[in-house]
């Protein structure tokens, strides 16, 4: 059981047109560097960089054996996505002062079964994680790119999650239903939710925190 997180930049093509290849590589590496740090901080494993996208898996290489472990991975993935959004907002602010392009990002997150292992030949092989869970997360990231389109200043990161992820998140996040949607290449519809942010702590939690302090 894994939680797959796919990210991709919005408006990358116009950025690539504005910058020289060298400047584009420097700009993209700045983005990738800070996002990789967020992934590491939240316990994810970067499976692949593909152009301007990042594929992250929570729950590998050690298989999760309990519902609590699976839930922790899902929470970590959503926390990671929110941290990525906060980081991109700060990055855009700096880029704007340097007269460099700003950007937004889309994130798709799905929890479910997958198979991890080595794929390839004797000449070249690599560690992969495959299954419908991975494919669905990728499709979720790219779903209807105009829906909740990222705002580079205030809300640069759109986060969509599947019902399987929502089911194990608990009450730590504010979400809203997007609906039952058809994703490219999938025969069955998927119930999708948008993550708006972290939930405010309840009065009882606040009192408990005060008591501990």
C-alpha positions in Angstrom: 0.0 0.0 0.0 1.5 3.3 -1.1 0.5 6.9 -1.5 1.6 8.3 -4.9 2.1 12.0 -5.4 2.6 13.6 -8.9 3.5 17.2 -9.4 3.7 19.2 -12.6 4.2 22.9 -13.3 1.5 25.0 -14.9 2.5 27.4 -17.6 5.9 25.8 -18.1 5.9 26.2 -21.9 5.7 30.0 -21.9 8.5 30.1 -19.3 10.6 27.9 -21.6 10.0 30.3 -24.5 11.1 33.3 -22.5 14.4 31.9 -21.1 17.6 30.7 -22.7 18.3 27.0 -22.3 21.0 27.8 -19.6 18.7 30.2 -17.7 15.8 27.7 -17.9 18.0 24.9 -16.5 19.1 27.2 -13.6 15.5 28.2 -12.9 14.2 24.7 -13.0 17.0 23.4 -10.8 16.2 26.0 -8.2 12.6 24.7 -8.2 13.6 21.0 -8.1 16.2 21.6 -5.3 13.7 23.1 -2.8 10.9 20.7 -3.7 13.2 17.7 -3.2 14.0 19.0 0.3 10.3 19.2 1.1 9.9 15.6 -0.1 12.8 14.4 2.1 11.5 16.3 5.1 8.1 14.4 4.8 9.5 10.9 4.3 8.8 10.6 0.6 10.9 8.9 -2.1 11.4 10.6 -5.4 10.8 8.0 -8.0 11.5 10.1 -11.0 12.1 13.6 -12.4 10.4 13.9 -15.8 10.9 17.3 -17.4 9.2 19.7 -15.0 7.3 17.0 -13.1 8.2 15.0 -10.0 6.9 11.6 -9.1 7.0 10.9 -5.3 6.1 7.6 -3.5 5.3 7.3 0.2 5.4 3.7 1.5 8.5 2.3 -0.2 10.9 0.6 -0.1 9.7 -1.0 3.1 6.1 -2.4 2.7 3.5 -1.0 5.1 1.8 -3.7 7.2 -0.8 -1.7 9.1 -3.7 0.7 8.5 -1.9 3.2 10.8 1.2 3.1 8.6 -0.8 3.6 5.4 -2.7 6.5 7.0 0.6 8.2 8.1 1.9 8.0 4.6 -1.3 9.6 3.2 -1.1 12.4 5.8 2.6 12.9 5.0 1.9 13.2 1.3 -0.7 15.9 1.8 1.5 17.7 4.3 4.3 17.5 1.7 2.0 19.0 -1.0 1.0 21.9 1.2 4.6 22.5 2.1 5.5 22.5 -1.5 2.8 25.2 -2.1 4.1 27.3 0.7 7.7 27.0 -0.7 6.6 27.9 -4.2 4.8 31.0 -3.0 8.0 32.2 -1.4 10.0 31.2 -4.4 7.7 33.2 -6.7 8.0 36.2 -4.5 11.8 36.2 -4.9 11.7 35.4 -8.6 9.3 38.4 -9.1 11.8 40.8 -7.4 14.5 39.4 -9.7 12.3 39.9 -12.8 12.3 36.1 -13.4 9.2 34.0 -14.4 6.9 32.8 -11.7 4.9 29.5 -11.9 2.2 27.4 -10.4 2.0 23.7 -9.8 -0.6 20.9 -9.8 -0.5 17.9 -7.5 -2.4 14.6 -7.7 -2.4 12.2 -4.7 -3.9 8.7 -4.5 -3.5 5.9 -1.9 -3.7 2.2 -2.9 -2.0 -1.0 -3.8 1.1 -1.1 -6.0 4.1 -3.3 -6.9 7.7 -2.2 -6.4 10.7 -3.9 -7.9 13.4 -3.9 -10.5 12.4 -3.5 -14.1 14.5 -3.7 -17.2 17.3 -6.0 -18.6 20.8 -7.1 -17.7 22.1 -4.1 -19.6 19.9 -1.5 -17.9 17.4 -1.8 -15.1 15.8 0.6 -12.5 13.6 0.5 -9.4 10.0 1.1 -10.3 6.6 1.3 -8.6 3.7 0.3 -10.8 -0.1 -0.2 -10.6 -3.4 1.5 -11.1 -2.7 3.7 -8.0 0.3 5.3 -9.7 -1.6 5.8 -13.0 -4.6 7.4 -11.2 -2.4 9.9 -9.4 -0.8 10.9 -12.6 -4.2 11.4 -14.3 -5.5 13.3 -11.3 -2.6 15.8 -11.5 -3.4 16.6 -15.1 -7.2 16.6 -14.8 -9.0 19.7 -16.1 -6.0 22.1 -15.9 -8.3 25.1 -15.7 -10.2 23.8 -12.6 -8.9 25.7 -9.6 -6.0 26.9 -11.8 -3.0 27.9 -9.6 -2.6 31.6 -8.8 1.1 32.4 -8.8 0.7 34.9 -6.0 -1.8 33.7 -3.4 -2.4 30.0 -4.2 0.2 28.6 -6.5 -0.5 24.9 -5.8 -3.6 22.9 -6.7 -4.0 19.7 -4.7 -6.4 17.0 -5.8 -6.8 13.7 -4.0 -8.7 10.5 -4.5 -11.3 9.1 -2.2 -9.0 6.4 -1.0 -6.6 9.0 0.4 -9.4 11.1 1.9 -10.7 8.0 3.7 -7.4 7.7 5.8 -6.6 11.4 6.3 -8.5 11.9 9.5 -9.7 15.4 10.3 -6.4 17.4 10.0 -7.2 19.0 6.6 -9.9 21.1 5.0 -11.2 19.5 1.8 -14.1 20.0 -0.6 -15.7 17.5 -3.0 -14.9 18.0 -6.7 -17.2 15.2 -7.8 -17.3 11.9 -9.6 -15.0 12.5 -12.6 -13.8 10.5 -15.6 -10.0 10.4 -15.9 -8.2 9.9 -19.1 -7.6 6.3 -19.9 -9.7 4.9 -17.0 -12.9 2.9 -17.6 -14.4 3.8 -14.2 -15.1 7.2 -12.7 -13.1 8.4 -9.6 -14.4 10.5 -6.7 -12.1 13.5 -6.4 -11.5 16.0 -3.6 -9.6 19.2 -3.4 -7.3 19.9 -0.4 -7.8 23.6 0.7 -5.4 23.6 3.7 -4.8 22.4 7.2 -7.7 22.3 9.6 -7.6 24.7 12.6 -7.0 22.8 15.8 -10.1 22.2 17.9 -10.7 23.9 21.3 -9.9 20.7 23.1 -6.6 20.2 21.1 -5.7 23.8 21.8 -6.3 23.3 25.5 -4.2 20.1 25.5 -1.4 21.9 23.8 -1.5 24.8 26.4 -1.5 22.3 29.2 1.6 20.5 27.8 3.4 23.9 27.5 
